[in-house]
């Protein structure tokens, strides 16, 4: 996925963080500009805030 900078015409790569709660079918998606660990942790914090809480277990896939 790319983001177009309308000022320069440059295409910037965008990475998608996706979190799901399979039984409730809630999904959270956040675009990011990098895959650094601080971004990954911030995405998790934003996801849990969106869901209104945390889960008992977290399974990470495709880092």
PDB file of N, CA, C, O and CB in Angstrom:
ATOM      1  N   UNK A   1       0.848  -1.151   0.000  1.00  0.00           N
ATOM      2  CA  UNK A   1       0.000   0.000   0.000  1.00  0.00           C
ATOM      3  C   UNK A   1       0.909   1.233   0.000  1.00  0.00           C
ATOM      4  O   UNK A   1       1.946   1.245   0.663  1.00  0.00           O
ATOM      5  CB  UNK A   1      -0.973  -0.013   1.218  1.00  0.00           C
ATOM      6  N   UNK A   2       0.523   2.241  -0.727  1.00  0.00           N
ATOM      7  CA  UNK A   2       1.311   3.463  -0.818  1.00  0.00           C
ATOM      8  C   UNK A   2       0.472   4.682  -0.471  1.00  0.00           C
ATOM      9  O   UNK A   2      -0.751   4.683  -0.608  1.00  0.00           O
ATOM     10  CB  UNK A   2       1.900   3.612  -2.215  1.00  0.00           C
ATOM     11  N   UNK A   3       1.163   5.712  -0.020  1.00  0.00           N
ATOM     12  CA  UNK A   3       0.562   7.007   0.283  1.00  0.00           C
ATOM     13  C   UNK A   3       1.183   8.015  -0.673  1.00  0.00           C
ATOM     14  O   UNK A   3       2.405   8.060  -0.811  1.00  0.00           O
ATOM     15  CB  UNK A   3       0.784   7.423   1.794  1.00  0.00           C
ATOM     16  N   UNK A   4       0.366   8.818  -1.331  1.00  0.00           N
ATOM     17  CA  UNK A   4       0.871   9.798  -2.288  1.00  0.00           C
ATOM     18  C   UNK A   4       1.057  11.140  -1.585  1.00  0.00           C
ATOM     19  O   UNK A   4       0.107  11.692  -1.029  1.00  0.00           O
ATOM     20  CB  UNK A   4      -0.092   9.939  -3.500  1.00  0.00           C
ATOM     21  N   UNK A   5       2.280  11.660  -1.613  1.00  0.00           N
ATOM     22  CA  UNK A   5       2.561  13.011  -1.110  1.00  0.00           C
ATOM     23  C   UNK A   5       2.162  13.971  -2.223  1.00  0.00           C
ATOM     24  O   UNK A   5       2.838  14.039  -3.250  1.00  0.00           O
ATOM     25  CB  UNK A   5       4.093  13.194  -0.692  1.00  0.00           C
ATOM     26  N   UNK A   6       1.081  14.708  -2.035  1.00  0.00           N
ATOM     27  CA  UNK A   6       0.554  15.563  -3.093  1.00  0.00           C
ATOM     28  C   UNK A   6       1.456  16.752  -3.398  1.00  0.00           C
ATOM     29  O   UNK A   6       1.355  17.335  -4.477  1.00  0.00           O
ATOM     30  CB  UNK A   6      -0.814  16.056  -2.715  1.00  0.00           C
ATOM     31  N   UNK A   7       2.341  17.125  -2.467  1.00  0.00           N
ATOM     32  CA  UNK A   7       3.267  18.230  -2.718  1.00  0.00           C
ATOM     33  C   UNK A   7       4.409  17.830  -3.633  1.00  0.00           C
ATOM     34  O   UNK A   7       4.799  18.586  -4.522  1.00  0.00           O
ATOM     35  CB  UNK A   7       3.824  18.747  -1.414  1.00  0.00           C
ATOM     36  N   UNK A   8       4.952  16.610  -3.403  1.00  0.00           N
ATOM     37  CA  UNK A   8       6.119  16.185  -4.166  1.00  0.00           C
ATOM     38  C   UNK A   8       5.811  15.125  -5.223  1.00  0.00           C
ATOM     39  O   UNK A   8       6.613  14.899  -6.130  1.00  0.00           O
ATOM     40  CB  UNK A   8       7.158  15.660  -3.231  1.00  0.00           C
ATOM     41  N   UNK A   9       4.649  14.475  -5.108  1.00  0.00           N
ATOM     42  CA  UNK A   9       4.320  13.389  -6.025  1.00  0.00           C
ATOM     43  C   UNK A   9       4.980  12.077  -5.644  1.00  0.00           C
ATOM     44  O   UNK A   9       4.855  11.093  -6.372  1.00  0.00           O
ATOM     45  CB  UNK A   9       4.719  13.759  -7.420  1.00  0.00           C
ATOM     46  N   UNK A  10       5.681  12.041  -4.514  1.00  0.00           N
ATOM     47  CA  UNK A  10       6.396  10.851  -4.061  1.00  0.00           C
ATOM     48  C   UNK A  10       5.419   9.831  -3.484  1.00  0.00           C
ATOM     49  O   UNK A  10       4.483  10.185  -2.766  1.00  0.00           O
ATOM     50  CB  UNK A  10       7.462  11.225  -3.012  1.00  0.00           C
ATOM     51  N   UNK A  11       5.653   8.550  -3.811  1.00  0.00           N
ATOM     52  CA  UNK A  11       4.878   7.466  -3.227  1.00  0.00           C
ATOM     53  C   UNK A  11       5.615   6.965  -1.985  1.00  0.00           C
ATOM     54  O   UNK A  11       6.789   6.601  -2.061  1.00  0.00           O
ATOM     55  CB  UNK A  11       4.653   6.309  -4.258  1.00  0.00           C
ATOM     56  N   UNK A  12       4.928   6.947  -0.847  1.00  0.00           N
ATOM     57  CA  UNK A  12       5.513   6.528   0.415  1.00  0.00           C
ATOM     58  C   UNK A  12       4.862   5.215   0.818  1.00  0.00           C
ATOM     59  O   UNK A  12       3.636   5.106   0.835  1.00  0.00           O
ATOM     60  CB  UNK A  12       5.330   7.617   1.522  1.00  0.00           C
ATOM     61  N   UNK A  13       5.681   4.214   1.142  1.00  0.00           N
ATOM     62  CA  UNK A  13       5.166   2.920   1.548  1.00  0.00           C
ATOM     63  C   UNK A  13       4.465   3.032   2.898  1.00  0.00           C
ATOM     64  O   UNK A  13       4.983   3.641   3.834  1.00  0.00           O
ATOM     65  CB  UNK A  13       6.296   1.886   1.610  1.00  0.00           C
ATOM     66  N   UNK A  14       3.282   2.434   2.982  1.00  0.00           N
ATOM     67  CA  UNK A  14       2.505   2.417   4.217  1.00  0.00           C
ATOM     68  C   UNK A  14       2.297   0.957   4.623  1.00  0.00           C
ATOM     69  O   UNK A  14       1.924   0.119   3.802  1.00  0.00           O
ATOM     70  CB  UNK A  14       1.130   3.163   4.039  1.00  0.00           C
ATOM     71  N   UNK A  15       2.542   0.668   5.900  1.00  0.00           N
ATOM     72  CA  UNK A  15       2.353  -0.672   6.445  1.00  0.00           C
ATOM     73  C   UNK A  15       1.073  -0.674   7.276  1.00  0.00           C
ATOM     74  O   UNK A  15       0.785   0.293   7.981  1.00  0.00           O
ATOM     75  CB  UNK A  15       3.585  -1.117   7.303  1.00  0.00           C
ATOM     76  N   UNK A  16       0.315  -1.750   7.194  1.00  0.00           N
ATOM     77  CA  UNK A  16      -0.934  -1.834   7.943  1.00  0.00           C
ATOM     78  C   UNK A  16      -0.767  -2.733   9.160  1.00  0.00           C
ATOM     79  O   UNK A  16      -0.332  -3.879   9.049  1.00  0.00           O
ATOM     80  CB  UNK A  16      -2.066  -2.354   7.048  1.00  0.00           C
ATOM     81  N   UNK A  17      -1.120  -2.195  10.322  1.00  0.00           N
ATOM     82  CA  UNK A  17      -1.220  -2.983  11.543  1.00  0.00           C
ATOM     83  C   UNK A  17      -2.681  -3.415  11.640  1.00  0.00           C
ATOM     84  O   UNK A  17      -3.582  -2.579  11.589  1.00  0.00           O
ATOM     85  CB  UNK A  17      -0.750  -2.162  12.831  1.00  0.00           C
ATOM     86  N   UNK A  18      -2.914  -4.708  11.777  1.00  0.00           N
ATOM     87  CA  UNK A  18      -4.281  -5.227  11.855  1.00  0.00           C
ATOM     88  C   UNK A  18      -4.400  -6.092  13.099  1.00  0.00           C
ATOM     89  O   UNK A  18      -3.597  -6.998  13.319  1.00  0.00           O
ATOM     90  CB  UNK A  18      -4.655  -6.041  10.573  1.00  0.00           C
ATOM     91  N   UNK A  19      -5.407  -5.804  13.907  1.00  0.00           N
ATOM     92  CA  UNK A  19      -5.707  -6.616  15.083  1.00  0.00           C
ATOM     93  C   UNK A  19      -7.161  -7.024  15.044  1.00  0.00           C
ATOM     94  O   UNK A  19      -8.026  -6.212  14.714  1.00  0.00           O
ATOM     95  CB  UNK A  19      -5.389  -5.853  16.388  1.00  0.00           C
ATOM     96  N   UNK A  20      -7.446  -8.283  15.380  1.00  0.00           N
ATOM     97  CA  UNK A  20      -8.830  -8.757  15.344  1.00  0.00           C
ATOM     98  C   UNK A  20      -9.170  -9.495  16.639  1.00  0.00           C
ATOM     99  O   UNK A  20      -8.307 -10.089  17.287  1.00  0.00           O
ATOM    100  CB  UNK A  20      -9.060  -9.678  14.122  1.00  0.00           C
ATOM    101  N   UNK A  21     -10.436  -9.438  16.987  1.00  0.00           N
ATOM    102  CA  UNK A  21     -11.000 -10.261  18.045  1.00  0.00           C
ATOM    103  C   UNK A  21     -11.955 -11.213  17.329  1.00  0.00           C
ATOM    104  O   UNK A  21     -13.084 -10.835  17.016  1.00  0.00           O
ATOM    105  CB  UNK A  21     -11.736  -9.389  19.178  1.00  0.00           C
ATOM    106  N   UNK A  22     -11.515 -12.446  17.066  1.00  0.00           N
ATOM    107  CA  UNK A  22     -12.263 -13.325  16.158  1.00  0.00           C
ATOM    108  C   UNK A  22     -13.675 -13.676  16.613  1.00  0.00           C
ATOM    109  O   UNK A  22     -14.565 -13.816  15.774  1.00  0.00           O
ATOM    110  CB  UNK A  22     -11.505 -14.580  15.966  1.00  0.00           C
ATOM    111  N   UNK A  23     -13.905 -13.822  17.906  1.00  0.00           N
ATOM    112  CA  UNK A  23     -15.237 -14.242  18.352  1.00  0.00           C
ATOM    113  C   UNK A  23     -16.250 -13.099  18.264  1.00  0.00           C
ATOM    114  O   UNK A  23     -17.420 -13.332  17.961  1.00  0.00           O
ATOM    115  CB  UNK A  23     -15.172 -14.767  19.787  1.00  0.00           C
ATOM    116  N   UNK A  24     -15.809 -11.867  18.526  1.00  0.00           N
ATOM    117  CA  UNK A  24     -16.719 -10.724  18.428  1.00  0.00           C
ATOM    118  C   UNK A  24     -16.701 -10.092  17.042  1.00  0.00           C
ATOM    119  O   UNK A  24     -17.550  -9.261  16.722  1.00  0.00           O
ATOM    120  CB  UNK A  24     -16.358  -9.680  19.469  1.00  0.00           C
ATOM    121  N   UNK A  25     -15.733 -10.488  16.222  1.00  0.00           N
ATOM    122  CA  UNK A  25     -15.544  -9.989  14.869  1.00  0.00           C
ATOM    123  C   UNK A  25     -15.187  -8.503  14.826  1.00  0.00           C
ATOM    124  O   UNK A  25     -15.435  -7.836  13.822  1.00  0.00           O
ATOM    125  CB  UNK A  25     -16.787 -10.232  14.064  1.00  0.00           C
ATOM    126  N   UNK A  26     -14.604  -7.979  15.915  1.00  0.00           N
ATOM    127  CA  UNK A  26     -14.076  -6.617  15.908  1.00  0.00           C
ATOM    128  C   UNK A  26     -12.720  -6.618  15.236  1.00  0.00           C
ATOM    129  O   UNK A  26     -11.915  -7.521  15.460  1.00  0.00           O
ATOM    130  CB  UNK A  26     -13.976  -6.043  17.344  1.00  0.00           C
ATOM    131  N   UNK A  27     -12.459  -5.610  14.412  1.00  0.00           N
ATOM    132  CA  UNK A  27     -11.174  -5.479  13.733  1.00  0.00           C
ATOM    133  C   UNK A  27     -10.674  -4.055  13.894  1.00  0.00           C
ATOM    134  O   UNK A  27     -11.440  -3.094  13.825  1.00  0.00           O
ATOM    135  CB  UNK A  27     -11.290  -5.855  12.230  1.00  0.00           C
ATOM    136  N   UNK A  28      -9.363  -3.942  14.113  1.00  0.00           N
ATOM    137  CA  UNK A  28      -8.716  -2.634  14.219  1.00  0.00           C
ATOM    138  C   UNK A  28      -7.605  -2.588  13.180  1.00  0.00           C
ATOM    139  O   UNK A  28      -6.792  -3.508  13.096  1.00  0.00           O
ATOM    140  CB  UNK A  28      -8.155  -2.377  15.671  1.00  0.00           C
ATOM    141  N   UNK A  29      -7.567  -1.514  12.385  1.00  0.00           N
ATOM    142  CA  UNK A  29      -6.539  -1.334  11.356  1.00  0.00           C
ATOM    143  C   UNK A  29      -5.945   0.058  11.514  1.00  0.00           C
ATOM    144  O   UNK A  29      -6.668   1.048  11.625  1.00  0.00           O
ATOM    145  CB  UNK A  29      -7.129  -1.534   9.914  1.00  0.00           C
ATOM    146  N   UNK A  30      -4.599   0.118  11.523  1.00  0.00           N
ATOM    147  CA  UNK A  30      -3.911   1.405  11.632  1.00  0.00           C
ATOM    148  C   UNK A  30      -2.755   1.441  10.629  1.00  0.00           C
ATOM    149  O   UNK A  30      -1.876   0.581  10.673  1.00  0.00           O
ATOM    150  CB  UNK A  30      -3.391   1.640  13.089  1.00  0.00           C
ATOM    151  N   UNK A  31      -2.748   2.420   9.734  1.00  0.00           N
ATOM    152  CA  UNK A  31      -1.615   2.556   8.809  1.00  0.00           C
ATOM    153  C   UNK A  31      -0.423   3.182   9.527  1.00  0.00           C
ATOM    154  O   UNK A  31      -0.588   4.081  10.352  1.00  0.00           O
ATOM    155  CB  UNK A  31      -2.010   3.411   7.577  1.00  0.00           C
ATOM    156  N   UNK A  32       0.782   2.700   9.206  1.00  0.00           N
ATOM    157  CA  UNK A  32       2.001   3.246   9.797  1.00  0.00           C
ATOM    158  C   UNK A  32       3.044   3.450   8.702  1.00  0.00           C
ATOM    159  O   UNK A  32       2.959   2.856   7.627  1.00  0.00           O
ATOM    160  CB  UNK A  32       2.549   2.309  10.912  1.00  0.00           C
ATOM    161  N   UNK A  33       4.017   4.291   8.989  1.00  0.00           N
ATOM    162  CA  UNK A  33       5.080   4.571   8.025  1.00  0.00           C
ATOM    163  C   UNK A  33       6.307   3.693   8.223  1.00  0.00           C
ATOM    164  O   UNK A  33       7.208   3.694   7.383  1.00  0.00           O
ATOM    165  CB  UNK A  33       5.482   6.017   8.114  1.00  0.00           C
ATOM    166  N   UNK A  34       6.358   2.930   9.340  1.00  0.00           N
ATOM    167  CA  UNK A  34       7.490   2.038   9.579  1.00  0.00           C
ATOM    168  C   UNK A  34       7.024   0.846  10.404  1.00  0.00           C
ATOM    169  O   UNK A  34       5.877   0.788  10.846  1.00  0.00           O
ATOM    170  CB  UNK A  34       8.647   2.784  10.296  1.00  0.00           C
ATOM    171  N   UNK A  35       7.929  -0.096  10.600  1.00  0.00           N
ATOM    172  CA  UNK A  35       7.614  -1.287  11.391  1.00  0.00           C
ATOM    173  C   UNK A  35       8.531  -1.380  12.606  1.00  0.00           C
ATOM    174  O   UNK A  35       8.901  -2.479  13.020  1.00  0.00           O
ATOM    175  CB  UNK A  35       7.740  -2.558  10.529  1.00  0.00           C
ATOM    176  N   UNK A  36       8.893  -0.253  13.170  1.00  0.00           N
ATOM    177  CA  UNK A  36       9.772  -0.241  14.341  1.00  0.00           C
ATOM    178  C   UNK A  36       9.014  -0.704  15.578  1.00  0.00           C
ATOM    179  O   UNK A  36       7.785  -0.653  15.618  1.00  0.00           O
ATOM    180  CB  UNK A  36      10.356   1.167  14.568  1.00  0.00           C
ATOM    181  N   UNK A  37       9.761  -1.159  16.595  1.00  0.00           N
ATOM    182  CA  UNK A  37       9.114  -1.711  17.783  1.00  0.00           C
ATOM    183  C   UNK A  37       8.271  -0.677  18.529  1.00  0.00           C
ATOM    184  O   UNK A  37       7.223  -1.025  19.073  1.00  0.00           O
ATOM    185  CB  UNK A  37      10.157  -2.281  18.716  1.00  0.00           C
ATOM    186  N   UNK A  38       8.705   0.588  18.566  1.00  0.00           N
ATOM    187  CA  UNK A  38       7.892   1.593  19.263  1.00  0.00           C
ATOM    188  C   UNK A  38       6.580   1.845  18.520  1.00  0.00           C
ATOM    189  O   UNK A  38       5.556   2.108  19.151  1.00  0.00           O
ATOM    190  CB  UNK A  38       8.678   2.914  19.411  1.00  0.00           C
ATOM    191  N   UNK A  39       6.596   1.767  17.203  1.00  0.00           N
ATOM    192  CA  UNK A  39       5.368   1.904  16.415  1.00  0.00           C
ATOM    193  C   UNK A  39       4.450   0.718  16.673  1.00  0.00           C
ATOM    194  O   UNK A  39       3.240   0.884  16.826  1.00  0.00           O
ATOM    195  CB  UNK A  39       5.692   2.017  14.905  1.00  0.00           C
ATOM    196  N   UNK A  40       5.031  -0.484  16.721  1.00  0.00           N
ATOM    197  CA  UNK A  40       4.276  -1.709  16.963  1.00  0.00           C
ATOM    198  C   UNK A  40       3.596  -1.661  18.331  1.00  0.00           C
ATOM    199  O   UNK A  40       2.433  -2.042  18.464  1.00  0.00           O
ATOM    200  CB  UNK A  40       5.197  -2.938  16.866  1.00  0.00           C
ATOM    201  N   UNK A  41       4.321  -1.195  19.342  1.00  0.00           N
ATOM    202  CA  UNK A  41       3.741  -1.083  20.680  1.00  0.00           C
ATOM    203  C   UNK A  41       2.651  -0.011  20.736  1.00  0.00           C
ATOM    204  O   UNK A  41       1.612  -0.211  21.365  1.00  0.00           O
ATOM    205  CB  UNK A  41       4.835  -0.767  21.702  1.00  0.00           C
ATOM    206  N   UNK A  42       2.890   1.127  20.076  1.00  0.00           N
ATOM    207  CA  UNK A  42       1.883   2.199  20.034  1.00  0.00           C
ATOM    208  C   UNK A  42       0.610   1.712  19.352  1.00  0.00           C
ATOM    209  O   UNK A  42      -0.492   2.034  19.797  1.00  0.00           O
ATOM    210  CB  UNK A  42       2.437   3.442  19.299  1.00  0.00           C
ATOM    211  N   UNK A  43       0.748   0.942  18.281  1.00  0.00           N
ATOM    212  CA  UNK A  43      -0.418   0.389  17.590  1.00  0.00           C
ATOM    213  C   UNK A  43      -1.212  -0.533  18.519  1.00  0.00           C
ATOM    214  O   UNK A  43      -2.443  -0.514  18.510  1.00  0.00           O
ATOM    215  CB  UNK A  43       0.020  -0.377  16.323  1.00  0.00           C
ATOM    216  N   UNK A  44      -0.509  -1.340  19.319  1.00  0.00           N
ATOM    217  CA  UNK A  44      -1.201  -2.209  20.269  1.00  0.00           C
ATOM    218  C   UNK A  44      -1.947  -1.387  21.315  1.00  0.00           C
ATOM    219  O   UNK A  44      -3.088  -1.702  21.652  1.00  0.00           O
ATOM    220  CB  UNK A  44      -0.206  -3.156  20.953  1.00  0.00           C
ATOM    221  N   UNK A  45      -1.316  -0.344  21.826  1.00  0.00           N
ATOM    222  CA  UNK A  45      -1.979   0.511  22.817  1.00  0.00           C
ATOM    223  C   UNK A  45      -3.225   1.153  22.215  1.00  0.00           C
ATOM    224  O   UNK A  45      -4.276   1.191  22.856  1.00  0.00           O
ATOM    225  CB  UNK A  45      -1.012   1.603  23.333  1.00  0.00           C
ATOM    226  N   UNK A  46      -3.113   1.655  20.992  1.00  0.00           N
ATOM    227  CA  UNK A  46      -4.263   2.263  20.313  1.00  0.00           C
ATOM    228  C   UNK A  46      -5.369   1.236  20.062  1.00  0.00           C
ATOM    229  O   UNK A  46      -6.555   1.541  20.193  1.00  0.00           O
ATOM    230  CB  UNK A  46      -3.822   2.894  18.984  1.00  0.00           C
ATOM    231  N   UNK A  47      -4.962   0.010  19.698  1.00  0.00           N
ATOM    232  CA  UNK A  47      -5.937  -1.044  19.440  1.00  0.00           C
ATOM    233  C   UNK A  47      -6.702  -1.392  20.719  1.00  0.00           C
ATOM    234  O   UNK A  47      -7.929  -1.495  20.695  1.00  0.00           O
ATOM    235  CB  UNK A  47      -5.238  -2.297  18.876  1.00  0.00           C
ATOM    236  N   UNK A  48      -5.988  -1.572  21.835  1.00  0.00           N
ATOM    237  CA  UNK A  48      -6.657  -1.919  23.089  1.00  0.00           C
ATOM    238  C   UNK A  48      -7.551  -0.787  23.577  1.00  0.00           C
ATOM    239  O   UNK A  48      -8.601  -1.033  24.171  1.00  0.00           O
ATOM    240  CB  UNK A  48      -5.627  -2.265  24.158  1.00  0.00           C
ATOM    241  N   UNK A  49      -7.137   0.451  23.330  1.00  0.00           N
ATOM    242  CA  UNK A  49      -7.992   1.583  23.677  1.00  0.00           C
ATOM    243  C   UNK A  49      -9.265   1.555  22.823  1.00  0.00           C
ATOM    244  O   UNK A  49     -10.360   1.801  23.330  1.00  0.00           O
ATOM    245  CB  UNK A  49      -7.232   2.922  23.482  1.00  0.00           C
ATOM    246  N   UNK A  50      -9.121   1.259  21.543  1.00  0.00           N
ATOM    247  CA  UNK A  50     -10.275   1.167  20.639  1.00  0.00           C
ATOM    248  C   UNK A  50     -11.225   0.044  21.076  1.00  0.00           C
ATOM    249  O   UNK A  50     -12.443   0.222  21.079  1.00  0.00           O
ATOM    250  CB  UNK A  50      -9.803   0.929  19.184  1.00  0.00           C
ATOM    251  N   UNK A  51     -10.655  -1.123  21.448  1.00  0.00           N
ATOM    252  CA  UNK A  51     -11.472  -2.249  21.872  1.00  0.00           C
ATOM    253  C   UNK A  51     -12.083  -2.023  23.257  1.00  0.00           C
ATOM    254  O   UNK A  51     -13.061  -2.679  23.615  1.00  0.00           O
ATOM    255  CB  UNK A  51     -10.641  -3.521  21.873  1.00  0.00           C
ATOM    256  N   UNK A  52     -11.521  -1.110  24.030  1.00  0.00           N
ATOM    257  CA  UNK A  52     -12.048  -0.838  25.363  1.00  0.00           C
ATOM    258  C   UNK A  52     -11.503  -1.777  26.418  1.00  0.00           C
ATOM    259  O   UNK A  52     -12.123  -1.950  27.468  1.00  0.00           O
ATOM    260  CB  UNK A  52     -13.539  -0.924  25.348  1.00  0.00           C
ATOM    261  N   UNK A  53     -10.361  -2.385  26.164  1.00  0.00           N
ATOM    262  CA  UNK A  53      -9.758  -3.299  27.130  1.00  0.00           C
ATOM    263  C   UNK A  53      -8.728  -4.174  26.456  1.00  0.00           C
ATOM    264  O   UNK A  53      -8.399  -3.991  25.284  1.00  0.00           O
ATOM    265  CB  UNK A  53     -10.824  -4.161  27.804  1.00  0.00           C
ATOM    266  N   UNK A  54      -8.223  -5.133  27.220  1.00  0.00           N
ATOM    267  CA  UNK A  54      -7.210  -6.040  26.689  1.00  0.00           C
ATOM    268  C   UNK A  54      -7.762  -7.456  26.652  1.00  0.00           C
ATOM    269  O   UNK A  54      -8.854  -7.731  27.149  1.00  0.00           O
ATOM    270  CB  UNK A  54      -5.919  -5.983  27.535  1.00  0.00           C
ATOM    271  N   UNK A  55      -6.997  -8.333  26.060  1.00  0.00           N
ATOM    272  CA  UNK A  55      -7.379  -9.740  25.976  1.00  0.00           C
ATOM    273  C   UNK A  55      -6.559 -10.552  26.979  1.00  0.00           C
ATOM    274  O   UNK A  55      -5.538 -10.087  27.484  1.00  0.00           O
ATOM    275  CB  UNK A  55      -7.177 -10.282  24.533  1.00  0.00           C
ATOM    276  N   UNK A  56      -7.015 -11.756  27.256  1.00  0.00           N
ATOM    277  CA  UNK A  56      -6.260 -12.652  28.143  1.00  0.00           C
ATOM    278  C   UNK A  56      -4.997 -13.124  27.449  1.00  0.00           C
ATOM    279  O   UNK A  56      -3.943 -13.257  28.072  1.00  0.00           O
ATOM    280  CB  UNK A  56      -7.121 -13.865  28.569  1.00  0.00           C
ATOM    281  N   UNK A  57      -5.112 -13.373  26.170  1.00  0.00           N
ATOM    282  CA  UNK A  57      -4.000 -13.929  25.400  1.00  0.00           C
ATOM    283  C   UNK A  57      -3.831 -13.118  24.135  1.00  0.00           C
ATOM    284  O   UNK A  57      -4.806 -12.654  23.545  1.00  0.00           O
ATOM    285  CB  UNK A  57      -4.233 -15.427  25.065  1.00  0.00           C
ATOM    286  N   UNK A  58      -2.566 -12.947  23.716  1.00  0.00           N
ATOM    287  CA  UNK A  58      -2.255 -12.214  22.486  1.00  0.00           C
ATOM    288  C   UNK A  58      -1.403 -13.106  21.608  1.00  0.00           C
ATOM    289  O   UNK A  58      -0.356 -13.589  22.040  1.00  0.00           O
ATOM    290  CB  UNK A  58      -1.524 -10.865  22.788  1.00  0.00           C
ATOM    291  N   UNK A  59      -1.839 -13.330  20.383  1.00  0.00           N
ATOM    292  CA  UNK A  59      -1.077 -14.149  19.432  1.00  0.00           C
ATOM    293  C   UNK A  59      -0.627 -13.253  18.293  1.00  0.00           C
ATOM    294  O   UNK A  59      -1.450 -12.719  17.550  1.00  0.00           O
ATOM    295  CB  UNK A  59      -1.928 -15.355  18.896  1.00  0.00           C
ATOM    296  N   UNK A  60       0.683 -13.092  18.159  1.00  0.00           N
ATOM    297  CA  UNK A  60       1.256 -12.241  17.107  1.00  0.00           C
ATOM    298  C   UNK A  60       1.593 -13.082  15.893  1.00  0.00           C
ATOM    299  O   UNK A  60       2.085 -14.203  16.019  1.00  0.00           O
ATOM    300  CB  UNK A  60       2.517 -11.501  17.614  1.00  0.00           C
ATOM    301  N   UNK A  61       1.326 -12.538  14.720  1.00  0.00           N
ATOM    302  CA  UNK A  61       1.594 -13.241  13.472  1.00  0.00           C
ATOM    303  C   UNK A  61       2.069 -12.215  12.444  1.00  0.00           C
ATOM    304  O   UNK A  61       1.576 -11.087  12.414  1.00  0.00           O
ATOM    305  CB  UNK A  61       0.323 -14.011  12.963  1.00  0.00           C
ATOM    306  N   UNK A  62       3.019 -12.604  11.611  1.00  0.00           N
ATOM    307  CA  UNK A  62       3.496 -11.787  10.502  1.00  0.00           C
ATOM    308  C   UNK A  62       4.073 -10.445  10.935  1.00  0.00           C
ATOM    309  O   UNK A  62       3.673  -9.402  10.417  1.00  0.00           O
ATOM    310  CB  UNK A  62       2.381 -11.554   9.539  1.00  0.00           C
ATOM    311  N   UNK A  63       5.003 -10.462  11.874  1.00  0.00           N
ATOM    312  CA  UNK A  63       5.656  -9.209  12.276  1.00  0.00           C
ATOM    313  C   UNK A  63       6.504  -8.679  11.153  1.00  0.00           C
ATOM    314  O   UNK A  63       7.135  -7.632  11.298  1.00  0.00           O
ATOM    315  CB  UNK A  63       6.513  -9.411  13.527  1.00  0.00           C
TER     316      UNK A  63
END
